Amino acid sequence: MLRPNAPDVRRRDFLRWLAASPLLASAGGIATLEPLIAQEAPRRVFDDIVQSAEDALDIWDLQRAAEVTVPPAHYGYIMTGVDGEETYANNRSALEQLRLRARRLVDVSNLDTSVNIFGRKWDTPIMIAPCGSQRAFHAEGELAVARAASSRQHLQTLSTVSSTAVEEVNEARGEPVWYQLYLSPVGPGSWEGATALMQRSQDAGCPTIVYTVDLQGGSNRVTLERYSRDDNRTCTNCHTPGGRAGGPKPMLRGLPRGTPDPGLGRSTTWETIPRLRDATNQKFIIKGIMTAEDAELCLRYGVDGIWVSNHGGRAEGSGQATIDALPEISEAIAGSIPIVVDSGFRRGSDIVKGIARGATAVAVGRPYLWGLGAFGQEGVEKALDILTREMEITMRAVGAPSLSDLGPHTIATS
């Protein structure tokens, strides 16, 4: 809907009333004030809620649609940051403040956006980040996302706390996803449980484990609590009162309890990594790295890849944006293993900035979840299409026919 600003309407109506009054009749009436009335024309405010995925022009169109369609507690789960939202906000502001250097008269008629990760070529560096409980946003949840990712040929990672089992997701996708493994208490709390999850994902064909370490200290999700207080539904199958997630997820049901292992909880150290790494034949990535020191430790302990992440601002209240952490990590790694980055990426130009600062691939979360919540599979496909199109436009603008042409020189320094 296009609607005028309310104060503008009131002032314009007053001028019309004044022009029609007997006081101005002898002075020419409305004709006298017509120039003033023209100056008071309503400002057009574009606040449409798109009615279909096809109507969305950018990611924020999908966000506004999801806010209407997704229940408050579930929408709050998507929008949650920690503390006063500083890290969540800084992820965006750091990307927005980073400027690109435009180049001219470069042949960009044939773009190559492909990327090679662990010997597999992907058409795009844009990945699907793991997020739990996706059926809270749409009835088809992870299955809709898997079909969308497959149709657009995007790499996808499935969460430990998904609302759909990995075997079903792989079937819907037509090929295996990467599999995320959480620390306890979010994931399995025992060594037996952790190894059972890894074995199950390996049996399902998942080539890579993404071990997530950025929630080891817990999180203070104030925003989620506020959204939850506005949600008075009694859908206990989805969540308990107060908005917390409900019972065990499909991948956690029936896991061997074993003995609670402190080494898989808050007392986890780097010494745990070889033990996990050696328990599987899958590639092993650590998600949640934010410093060069930890990147160097990843190399020392034989990790196959690094995922730079602060959990979309939902983990720690450090305030540090992932795009700002990338350069020191990229320098420490020096191209020896792949680097994935997430948190705050909403534009195709953001994807370009991430690659230019050293990432091999960029994972997105909220953009596709907004699409899912608003329009299901079509919404996810639209989110991926928007980001891809914007990325390609930006690559042409900076004179980069391929991802390998992006680098520190792409970023403006003054």
Contacts in CASP RR format, 6 or more apart in sequence:
PFRMAT RR
TARGET T0000
AUTHOR 0000-0000-0000
METHOD contacts of the structure
MODEL  1
MLRPNAPDVRRRDFLRWLAASPLLASAGGIATLEPLIAQEAPRRVFDDIV
QSAEDALDIWDLQRAAEVTVPPAHYGYIMTGVDGEETYANNRSALEQLRL
RARRLVDVSNLDTSVNIFGRKWDTPIMIAPCGSQRAFHAEGELAVARAAS
SRQHLQTLSTVSSTAVEEVNEARGEPVWYQLYLSPVGPGSWEGATALMQR
SQDAGCPTIVYTVDLQGGSNRVTLERYSRDDNRTCTNCHTPGGRAGGPKP
MLRGLPRGTPDPGLGRSTTWETIPRLRDATNQKFIIKGIMTAEDAELCLR
YGVDGIWVSNHGGRAEGSGQATIDALPEISEAIAGSIPIVVDSGFRRGSD
IVKGIARGATAVAVGRPYLWGLGAFGQEGVEKALDILTREMEITMRAVGA
PSLSDLGPHTIATS
1 47 0 8 1.000
1 48 0 8 1.000
2 44 0 8 1.000
2 45 0 8 1.000
2 46 0 8 1.000
2 48 0 8 1.000
3 42 0 8 1.000
3 45 0 8 1.000
3 47 0 8 1.000
4 42 0 8 1.000
4 43 0 8 1.000
4 44 0 8 1.000
4 45 0 8 1.000
5 42 0 8 1.000
5 43 0 8 1.000
5 45 0 8 1.000
8 40 0 8 1.000
8 42 0 8 1.000
8 43 0 8 1.000
9 42 0 8 1.000
11 40 0 8 1.000
12 37 0 8 1.000
12 40 0 8 1.000
12 41 0 8 1.000
12 42 0 8 1.000
15 33 0 8 1.000
15 36 0 8 1.000
15 37 0 8 1.000
15 40 0 8 1.000
16 30 0 8 1.000
16 33 0 8 1.000
16 37 0 8 1.000
18 24 0 8 1.000
18 33 0 8 1.000
19 29 0 8 1.000
19 30 0 8 1.000
19 32 0 8 1.000
19 33 0 8 1.000
19 34 0 8 1.000
19 37 0 8 1.000
20 29 0 8 1.000
20 30 0 8 1.000
24 32 0 8 1.000
24 33 0 8 1.000
30 37 0 8 1.000
49 64 0 8 1.000
49 65 0 8 1.000
49 68 0 8 1.000
50 56 0 8 1.000
50 61 0 8 1.000
50 62 0 8 1.000
50 64 0 8 1.000
50 65 0 8 1.000
50 374 0 8 1.000
52 375 0 8 1.000
52 378 0 8 1.000
53 62 0 8 1.000
53 371 0 8 1.000
53 374 0 8 1.000
53 375 0 8 1.000
53 376 0 8 1.000
53 378 0 8 1.000
53 379 0 8 1.000
53 381 0 8 1.000
53 382 0 8 1.000
54 378 0 8 1.000
54 382 0 8 1.000
55 61 0 8 1.000
56 62 0 8 1.000
56 65 0 8 1.000
56 371 0 8 1.000
56 379 0 8 1.000
56 382 0 8 1.000
56 386 0 8 1.000
57 386 0 8 1.000
58 347 0 8 1.000
58 386 0 8 1.000
58 390 0 8 1.000
59 346 0 8 1.000
59 347 0 8 1.000
59 367 0 8 1.000
59 370 0 8 1.000
59 383 0 8 1.000
59 386 0 8 1.000
59 387 0 8 1.000
60 346 0 8 1.000
62 367 0 8 1.000
62 370 0 8 1.000
62 371 0 8 1.000
62 374 0 8 1.000
62 375 0 8 1.000
62 379 0 8 1.000
62 382 0 8 1.000
62 383 0 8 1.000
63 366 0 8 1.000
63 370 0 8 1.000
65 370 0 8 1.000
65 371 0 8 1.000
65 373 0 8 1.000
65 374 0 8 1.000
65 375 0 8 1.000
66 75 0 8 1.000
66 78 0 8 1.000
66 137 0 8 1.000
66 369 0 8 1.000
66 370 0 8 1.000
66 371 0 8 1.000
66 372 0 8 1.000
66 373 0 8 1.000
66 374 0 8 1.000
67 75 0 8 1.000
68 374 0 8 1.000
69 373 0 8 1.000
69 374 0 8 1.000
70 78 0 8 1.000
70 136 0 8 1.000
70 137 0 8 1.000
70 373 0 8 1.000
70 374 0 8 1.000
71 136 0 8 1.000
71 231 0 8 1.000
71 233 0 8 1.000
71 235 0 8 1.000
72 227 0 8 1.000
72 228 0 8 1.000
72 230 0 8 1.000
72 231 0 8 1.000
73 224 0 8 1.000
73 227 0 8 1.000
73 228 0 8 1.000
73 230 0 8 1.000
73 231 0 8 1.000
73 233 0 8 1.000
73 239 0 8 1.000
73 242 0 8 1.000
73 243 0 8 1.000
74 136 0 8 1.000
74 137 0 8 1.000
74 231 0 8 1.000
74 238 0 8 1.000
74 239 0 8 1.000
75 227 0 8 1.000
76 223 0 8 1.000
76 224 0 8 1.000
76 227 0 8 1.000
76 228 0 8 1.000
77 133 0 8 1.000
77 136 0 8 1.000
77 224 0 8 1.000
77 227 0 8 1.000
78 137 0 8 1.000
78 366 0 8 1.000
78 369 0 8 1.000
78 370 0 8 1.000
79 223 0 8 1.000
79 227 0 8 1.000
79 366 0 8 1.000
80 221 0 8 1.000
80 223 0 8 1.000
80 224 0 8 1.000
80 227 0 8 1.000
80 314 0 8 1.000
81 87 0 8 1.000
81 88 0 8 1.000
81 219 0 8 1.000
81 221 0 8 1.000
81 222 0 8 1.000
81 223 0 8 1.000
81 224 0 8 1.000
81 312 0 8 1.000
81 313 0 8 1.000
81 314 0 8 1.000
82 88 0 8 1.000
82 219 0 8 1.000
82 220 0 8 1.000
82 221 0 8 1.000
82 222 0 8 1.000
82 313 0 8 1.000
82 314 0 8 1.000
82 315 0 8 1.000
82 316 0 8 1.000
82 317 0 8 1.000
83 220 0 8 1.000
83 222 0 8 1.000
83 317 0 8 1.000
84 222 0 8 1.000
85 223 0 8 1.000
86 317 0 8 1.000
86 319 0 8 1.000
87 310 0 8 1.000
87 312 0 8 1.000
87 313 0 8 1.000
87 315 0 8 1.000
87 316 0 8 1.000
87 317 0 8 1.000
87 318 0 8 1.000
87 319 0 8 1.000
87 320 0 8 1.000
87 321 0 8 1.000
88 312 0 8 1.000
88 313 0 8 1.000
88 314 0 8 1.000
90 319 0 8 1.000
90 320 0 8 1.000
90 321 0 8 1.000
91 310 0 8 1.000
91 312 0 8 1.000
91 313 0 8 1.000
91 321 0 8 1.000
91 322 0 8 1.000
91 323 0 8 1.000
91 343 0 8 1.000
91 344 0 8 1.000
92 344 0 8 1.000
92 346 0 8 1.000
93 321 0 8 1.000
94 321 0 8 1.000
94 323 0 8 1.000
94 324 0 8 1.000
95 321 0 8 1.000
95 323 0 8 1.000
95 344 0 8 1.000
95 345 0 8 1.000
95 346 0 8 1.000
95 347 0 8 1.000
95 350 0 8 1.000
95 353 0 8 1.000
98 323 0 8 1.000
98 353 0 8 1.000
98 411 0 8 1.000
99 411 0 8 1.000
99 412 0 8 1.000
100 349 0 8 1.000
100 352 0 8 1.000
100 353 0 8 1.000
100 356 0 8 1.000
100 394 0 8 1.000
100 397 0 8 1.000
100 398 0 8 1.000
100 410 0 8 1.000
100 411 0 8 1.000
100 412 0 8 1.000
101 398 0 8 1.000
101 409 0 8 1.000
101 410 0 8 1.000
101 411 0 8 1.000
101 412 0 8 1.000
102 397 0 8 1.000
102 398 0 8 1.000
102 399 0 8 1.000
103 397 0 8 1.000
103 398 0 8 1.000
103 399 0 8 1.000
103 400 0 8 1.000
104 399 0 8 1.000
106 399 0 8 1.000
106 400 0 8 1.000
106 401 0 8 1.000
107 401 0 8 1.000
108 395 0 8 1.000
108 396 0 8 1.000
108 399 0 8 1.000
108 400 0 8 1.000
108 401 0 8 1.000
110 401 0 8 1.000
111 392 0 8 1.000
111 395 0 8 1.000
111 396 0 8 1.000
111 401 0 8 1.000
111 402 0 8 1.000
112 401 0 8 1.000
112 402 0 8 1.000
112 403 0 8 1.000
113 123 0 8 1.000
113 124 0 8 1.000
113 125 0 8 1.000
113 388 0 8 1.000
113 391 0 8 1.000
113 392 0 8 1.000
113 395 0 8 1.000
113 402 0 8 1.000
113 403 0 8 1.000
114 121 0 8 1.000
114 122 0 8 1.000
114 123 0 8 1.000
114 124 0 8 1.000
114 403 0 8 1.000
115 121 0 8 1.000
115 122 0 8 1.000
115 124 0 8 1.000
115 125 0 8 1.000
115 360 0 8 1.000
115 361 0 8 1.000
115 403 0 8 1.000
116 122 0 8 1.000
117 155 0 8 1.000
117 338 0 8 1.000
117 360 0 8 1.000
117 361 0 8 1.000
118 207 0 8 1.000
118 208 0 8 1.000
118 283 0 8 1.000
118 304 0 8 1.000
118 338 0 8 1.000
120 207 0 8 1.000
122 153 0 8 1.000
122 154 0 8 1.000
122 155 0 8 1.000
122 361 0 8 1.000
123 153 0 8 1.000
123 154 0 8 1.000
124 152 0 8 1.000
124 153 0 8 1.000
124 154 0 8 1.000
124 388 0 8 1.000
124 391 0 8 1.000
125 351 0 8 1.000
125 355 0 8 1.000
125 359 0 8 1.000
125 360 0 8 1.000
125 361 0 8 1.000
125 362 0 8 1.000
125 403 0 8 1.000
126 154 0 8 1.000
126 351 0 8 1.000
126 361 0 8 1.000
126 362 0 8 1.000
126 363 0 8 1.000
126 364 0 8 1.000
126 384 0 8 1.000
126 387 0 8 1.000
126 388 0 8 1.000
126 391 0 8 1.000
127 154 0 8 1.000
127 155 0 8 1.000
127 156 0 8 1.000
127 157 0 8 1.000
127 340 0 8 1.000
127 361 0 8 1.000
127 362 0 8 1.000
127 363 0 8 1.000
127 364 0 8 1.000
128 145 0 8 1.000
128 149 0 8 1.000
128 154 0 8 1.000
128 155 0 8 1.000
128 156 0 8 1.000
128 157 0 8 1.000
128 363 0 8 1.000
128 364 0 8 1.000
128 365 0 8 1.000
128 368 0 8 1.000
129 157 0 8 1.000
129 342 0 8 1.000
129 363 0 8 1.000
129 364 0 8 1.000
129 365 0 8 1.000
130 157 0 8 1.000
130 158 0 8 1.000
130 159 0 8 1.000
130 160 0 8 1.000
130 162 0 8 1.000
130 180 0 8 1.000
130 210 0 8 1.000
130 212 0 8 1.000
131 159 0 8 1.000
131 365 0 8 1.000
131 369 0 8 1.000
132 159 0 8 1.000
132 160 0 8 1.000
132 161 0 8 1.000
132 162 0 8 1.000
132 163 0 8 1.000
132 249 0 8 1.000
133 161 0 8 1.000
133 162 0 8 1.000
133 163 0 8 1.000
133 238 0 8 1.000
133 245 0 8 1.000
133 249 0 8 1.000
134 141 0 8 1.000
134 142 0 8 1.000
134 144 0 8 1.000
134 145 0 8 1.000
134 162 0 8 1.000
134 163 0 8 1.000
134 164 0 8 1.000
134 369 0 8 1.000
134 372 0 8 1.000
135 141 0 8 1.000
135 142 0 8 1.000
135 163 0 8 1.000
135 164 0 8 1.000
135 238 0 8 1.000
136 163 0 8 1.000
136 238 0 8 1.000
136 239 0 8 1.000
137 369 0 8 1.000
137 372 0 8 1.000
137 373 0 8 1.000
138 144 0 8 1.000
138 372 0 8 1.000
138 373 0 8 1.000
138 376 0 8 1.000
140 376 0 8 1.000
140 377 0 8 1.000
141 163 0 8 1.000
141 164 0 8 1.000
141 372 0 8 1.000
141 376 0 8 1.000
142 158 0 8 1.000
142 162 0 8 1.000
142 163 0 8 1.000
142 164 0 8 1.000
142 168 0 8 1.000
142 169 0 8 1.000
142 172 0 8 1.000
143 164 0 8 1.000
143 168 0 8 1.000
143 169 0 8 1.000
143 172 0 8 1.000
144 372 0 8 1.000
144 376 0 8 1.000
144 377 0 8 1.000
144 380 0 8 1.000
145 156 0 8 1.000
145 368 0 8 1.000
145 372 0 8 1.000
145 377 0 8 1.000
145 380 0 8 1.000
146 156 0 8 1.000
146 169 0 8 1.000
146 170 0 8 1.000
146 172 0 8 1.000
146 173 0 8 1.000
146 174 0 8 1.000
146 177 0 8 1.000
147 172 0 8 1.000
147 173 0 8 1.000
147 377 0 8 1.000
148 368 0 8 1.000
148 376 0 8 1.000
148 377 0 8 1.000
148 378 0 8 1.000
148 379 0 8 1.000
148 380 0 8 1.000
148 381 0 8 1.000
148 384 0 8 1.000
149 155 0 8 1.000
149 156 0 8 1.000
149 173 0 8 1.000
149 380 0 8 1.000
149 384 0 8 1.000
150 172 0 8 1.000
150 173 0 8 1.000
150 174 0 8 1.000
150 175 0 8 1.000
151 381 0 8 1.000
152 381 0 8 1.000
152 384 0 8 1.000
152 385 0 8 1.000
152 388 0 8 1.000
154 384 0 8 1.000
155 178 0 8 1.000
155 361 0 8 1.000
156 173 0 8 1.000
156 177 0 8 1.000
156 178 0 8 1.000
157 177 0 8 1.000
157 178 0 8 1.000
157 179 0 8 1.000
157 180 0 8 1.000
157 208 0 8 1.000
157 210 0 8 1.000
157 363 0 8 1.000
158 166 0 8 1.000
158 169 0 8 1.000
158 177 0 8 1.000
158 178 0 8 1.000
158 179 0 8 1.000
158 180 0 8 1.000
158 206 0 8 1.000
159 180 0 8 1.000
159 182 0 8 1.000
160 179 0 8 1.000
160 180 0 8 1.000
160 181 0 8 1.000
160 182 0 8 1.000
160 186 0 8 1.000
160 187 0 8 1.000
160 197 0 8 1.000
160 212 0 8 1.000
160 249 0 8 1.000
160 251 0 8 1.000
160 252 0 8 1.000
161 182 0 8 1.000
161 186 0 8 1.000
161 187 0 8 1.000
161 245 0 8 1.000
161 249 0 8 1.000
161 251 0 8 1.000
161 252 0 8 1.000
162 169 0 8 1.000
162 249 0 8 1.000
162 250 0 8 1.000
162 251 0 8 1.000
163 249 0 8 1.000
163 250 0 8 1.000
164 250 0 8 1.000
165 250 0 8 1.000
165 251 0 8 1.000
166 177 0 8 1.000
166 179 0 8 1.000
166 200 0 8 1.000
166 201 0 8 1.000
166 204 0 8 1.000
166 206 0 8 1.000
166 251 0 8 1.000
167 204 0 8 1.000
169 177 0 8 1.000
170 176 0 8 1.000
170 177 0 8 1.000
170 204 0 8 1.000
170 205 0 8 1.000
170 206 0 8 1.000
176 204 0 8 1.000
176 205 0 8 1.000
176 206 0 8 1.000
176 207 0 8 1.000
177 206 0 8 1.000
178 206 0 8 1.000
178 207 0 8 1.000
178 208 0 8 1.000
178 209 0 8 1.000
178 210 0 8 1.000
178 285 0 8 1.000
179 197 0 8 1.000
179 198 0 8 1.000
179 201 0 8 1.000
179 204 0 8 1.000
179 206 0 8 1.000
179 208 0 8 1.000
179 209 0 8 1.000
179 210 0 8 1.000
179 282 0 8 1.000
180 209 0 8 1.000
180 210 0 8 1.000
180 211 0 8 1.000
180 212 0 8 1.000
180 287 0 8 1.000
181 187 0 8 1.000
181 194 0 8 1.000
181 197 0 8 1.000
181 198 0 8 1.000
181 209 0 8 1.000
181 210 0 8 1.000
181 211 0 8 1.000
181 212 0 8 1.000
181 276 0 8 1.000
182 188 0 8 1.000
182 212 0 8 1.000
182 215 0 8 1.000
183 212 0 8 1.000
183 213 0 8 1.000
183 215 0 8 1.000
183 216 0 8 1.000
183 264 0 8 1.000
183 265 0 8 1.000
183 266 0 8 1.000
183 268 0 8 1.000
184 190 0 8 1.000
184 260 0 8 1.000
184 261 0 8 1.000
184 264 0 8 1.000
184 265 0 8 1.000
185 265 0 8 1.000
186 215 0 8 1.000
187 194 0 8 1.000
187 252 0 8 1.000
188 194 0 8 1.000
188 196 0 8 1.000
188 197 0 8 1.000
188 252 0 8 1.000
188 255 0 8 1.000
188 264 0 8 1.000
189 260 0 8 1.000
189 261 0 8 1.000
189 264 0 8 1.000
189 265 0 8 1.000
190 256 0 8 1.000
190 257 0 8 1.000
190 258 0 8 1.000
190 259 0 8 1.000
190 260 0 8 1.000
190 261 0 8 1.000
190 264 0 8 1.000
191 258 0 8 1.000
191 259 0 8 1.000
191 261 0 8 1.000
191 264 0 8 1.000
192 255 0 8 1.000
192 256 0 8 1.000
192 257 0 8 1.000
192 258 0 8 1.000
192 259 0 8 1.000
193 255 0 8 1.000
193 256 0 8 1.000
193 257 0 8 1.000
193 258 0 8 1.000
194 261 0 8 1.000
194 264 0 8 1.000
194 276 0 8 1.000
194 279 0 8 1.000
195 279 0 8 1.000
195 280 0 8 1.000
196 255 0 8 1.000
196 256 0 8 1.000
197 251 0 8 1.000
197 255 0 8 1.000
198 209 0 8 1.000
198 276 0 8 1.000
198 279 0 8 1.000
198 280 0 8 1.000
198 282 0 8 1.000
199 280 0 8 1.000
200 251 0 8 1.000
201 209 0 8 1.000
201 282 0 8 1.000
202 280 0 8 1.000
202 281 0 8 1.000
202 282 0 8 1.000
206 282 0 8 1.000
207 282 0 8 1.000
207 283 0 8 1.000
208 282 0 8 1.000
208 283 0 8 1.000
208 284 0 8 1.000
208 285 0 8 1.000
208 304 0 8 1.000
209 276 0 8 1.000
209 280 0 8 1.000
209 282 0 8 1.000
209 283 0 8 1.000
209 284 0 8 1.000
209 285 0 8 1.000
210 285 0 8 1.000
210 287 0 8 1.000
210 307 0 8 1.000
211 273 0 8 1.000
211 276 0 8 1.000
211 284 0 8 1.000
211 285 0 8 1.000
211 286 0 8 1.000
211 287 0 8 1.000
212 287 0 8 1.000
212 288 0 8 1.000
212 309 0 8 1.000
212 311 0 8 1.000
213 268 0 8 1.000
213 286 0 8 1.000
213 287 0 8 1.000
213 288 0 8 1.000
213 289 0 8 1.000
214 287 0 8 1.000
214 288 0 8 1.000
214 290 0 8 1.000
214 309 0 8 1.000
214 310 0 8 1.000
214 311 0 8 1.000
214 315 0 8 1.000
214 316 0 8 1.000
215 311 0 8 1.000
215 315 0 8 1.000
216 265 0 8 1.000
216 266 0 8 1.000
216 268 0 8 1.000
217 266 0 8 1.000
217 316 0 8 1.000
218 315 0 8 1.000
219 311 0 8 1.000
219 314 0 8 1.000
219 315 0 8 1.000
219 316 0 8 1.000
220 317 0 8 1.000
221 314 0 8 1.000
224 243 0 8 1.000
225 242 0 8 1.000
228 239 0 8 1.000
228 242 0 8 1.000
228 243 0 8 1.000
228 244 0 8 1.000
229 242 0 8 1.000
231 242 0 8 1.000
231 243 0 8 1.000
236 246 0 8 1.000
237 246 0 8 1.000
238 245 0 8 1.000
238 246 0 8 1.000
239 245 0 8 1.000
239 246 0 8 1.000
240 246 0 8 1.000
248 254 0 8 1.000
263 269 0 8 1.000
263 272 0 8 1.000
264 272 0 8 1.000
270 297 0 8 1.000
270 301 0 8 1.000
273 286 0 8 1.000
273 301 0 8 1.000
273 302 0 8 1.000
273 303 0 8 1.000
274 301 0 8 1.000
274 302 0 8 1.000
276 284 0 8 1.000
277 284 0 8 1.000
277 301 0 8 1.000
277 302 0 8 1.000
277 303 0 8 1.000
283 304 0 8 1.000
283 305 0 8 1.000
284 302 0 8 1.000
284 303 0 8 1.000
284 304 0 8 1.000
284 305 0 8 1.000
285 303 0 8 1.000
285 304 0 8 1.000
285 305 0 8 1.000
285 306 0 8 1.000
285 307 0 8 1.000
285 338 0 8 1.000
285 340 0 8 1.000
286 298 0 8 1.000
286 303 0 8 1.000
286 305 0 8 1.000
286 306 0 8 1.000
286 307 0 8 1.000
287 307 0 8 1.000
287 309 0 8 1.000
287 340 0 8 1.000
288 307 0 8 1.000
288 308 0 8 1.000
288 309 0 8 1.000
288 310 0 8 1.000
288 311 0 8 1.000
288 315 0 8 1.000
289 295 0 8 1.000
289 298 0 8 1.000
289 306 0 8 1.000
289 307 0 8 1.000
289 308 0 8 1.000
289 309 0 8 1.000
289 329 0 8 1.000
290 308 0 8 1.000
290 309 0 8 1.000
290 310 0 8 1.000
290 318 0 8 1.000
290 320 0 8 1.000
290 322 0 8 1.000
290 325 0 8 1.000
290 329 0 8 1.000
291 325 0 8 1.000
291 328 0 8 1.000
291 329 0 8 1.000
292 328 0 8 1.000
292 329 0 8 1.000
292 331 0 8 1.000
292 332 0 8 1.000
295 306 0 8 1.000
295 328 0 8 1.000
295 329 0 8 1.000
295 332 0 8 1.000
295 333 0 8 1.000
296 332 0 8 1.000
298 305 0 8 1.000
298 306 0 8 1.000
298 337 0 8 1.000
299 332 0 8 1.000
299 333 0 8 1.000
299 336 0 8 1.000
299 337 0 8 1.000
303 337 0 8 1.000
304 337 0 8 1.000
304 338 0 8 1.000
305 337 0 8 1.000
305 338 0 8 1.000
305 339 0 8 1.000
305 340 0 8 1.000
306 329 0 8 1.000
306 333 0 8 1.000
306 337 0 8 1.000
306 338 0 8 1.000
306 339 0 8 1.000
306 340 0 8 1.000
307 339 0 8 1.000
307 340 0 8 1.000
307 341 0 8 1.000
307 342 0 8 1.000
307 363 0 8 1.000
308 322 0 8 1.000
308 325 0 8 1.000
308 326 0 8 1.000
308 329 0 8 1.000
308 339 0 8 1.000
308 340 0 8 1.000
308 341 0 8 1.000
308 342 0 8 1.000
308 359 0 8 1.000
309 315 0 8 1.000
309 322 0 8 1.000
309 340 0 8 1.000
309 341 0 8 1.000
309 342 0 8 1.000
309 343 0 8 1.000
309 363 0 8 1.000
310 316 0 8 1.000
310 317 0 8 1.000
310 318 0 8 1.000
310 319 0 8 1.000
310 320 0 8 1.000
310 321 0 8 1.000
310 322 0 8 1.000
310 343 0 8 1.000
311 343 0 8 1.000
312 322 0 8 1.000
312 342 0 8 1.000
312 343 0 8 1.000
312 344 0 8 1.000
312 365 0 8 1.000
312 366 0 8 1.000
313 343 0 8 1.000
321 343 0 8 1.000
321 344 0 8 1.000
322 341 0 8 1.000
322 342 0 8 1.000
322 343 0 8 1.000
322 344 0 8 1.000
323 341 0 8 1.000
323 350 0 8 1.000
323 353 0 8 1.000
323 354 0 8 1.000
323 357 0 8 1.000
326 339 0 8 1.000
326 341 0 8 1.000
326 354 0 8 1.000
326 357 0 8 1.000
326 358 0 8 1.000
326 359 0 8 1.000
327 357 0 8 1.000
327 358 0 8 1.000
327 408 0 8 1.000
329 339 0 8 1.000
330 339 0 8 1.000
330 357 0 8 1.000
330 358 0 8 1.000
330 359 0 8 1.000
333 339 0 8 1.000
338 360 0 8 1.000
338 361 0 8 1.000
339 358 0 8 1.000
339 359 0 8 1.000
339 360 0 8 1.000
339 361 0 8 1.000
340 359 0 8 1.000
340 360 0 8 1.000
340 361 0 8 1.000
340 362 0 8 1.000
340 363 0 8 1.000
341 354 0 8 1.000
341 359 0 8 1.000
341 361 0 8 1.000
341 362 0 8 1.000
341 363 0 8 1.000
342 362 0 8 1.000
342 363 0 8 1.000
342 364 0 8 1.000
342 365 0 8 1.000
344 350 0 8 1.000
344 366 0 8 1.000
345 351 0 8 1.000
345 354 0 8 1.000
345 362 0 8 1.000
345 363 0 8 1.000
345 364 0 8 1.000
345 367 0 8 1.000
346 364 0 8 1.000
346 366 0 8 1.000
346 367 0 8 1.000
347 387 0 8 1.000
347 390 0 8 1.000
348 386 0 8 1.000
348 387 0 8 1.000
348 388 0 8 1.000
348 389 0 8 1.000
348 390 0 8 1.000
348 391 0 8 1.000
348 393 0 8 1.000
348 394 0 8 1.000
349 390 0 8 1.000
349 391 0 8 1.000
349 394 0 8 1.000
350 362 0 8 1.000
351 362 0 8 1.000
351 387 0 8 1.000
351 390 0 8 1.000
351 391 0 8 1.000
351 394 0 8 1.000
352 391 0 8 1.000
352 394 0 8 1.000
352 395 0 8 1.000
352 398 0 8 1.000
352 400 0 8 1.000
352 406 0 8 1.000
352 410 0 8 1.000
353 410 0 8 1.000
353 411 0 8 1.000
354 362 0 8 1.000
355 362 0 8 1.000
355 403 0 8 1.000
355 406 0 8 1.000
355 407 0 8 1.000
356 406 0 8 1.000
356 407 0 8 1.000
356 408 0 8 1.000
356 410 0 8 1.000
356 411 0 8 1.000
357 407 0 8 1.000
357 408 0 8 1.000
357 411 0 8 1.000
358 407 0 8 1.000
364 383 0 8 1.000
364 387 0 8 1.000
367 383 0 8 1.000
367 386 0 8 1.000
367 387 0 8 1.000
368 379 0 8 1.000
368 380 0 8 1.000
368 383 0 8 1.000
368 384 0 8 1.000
370 383 0 8 1.000
371 379 0 8 1.000
371 380 0 8 1.000
371 382 0 8 1.000
371 383 0 8 1.000
372 379 0 8 1.000
372 380 0 8 1.000
373 379 0 8 1.000
375 382 0 8 1.000
395 401 0 8 1.000
395 403 0 8 1.000
395 406 0 8 1.000
398 406 0 8 1.000
398 410 0 8 1.000
399 405 0 8 1.000
400 406 0 8 1.000
400 410 0 8 1.000
END
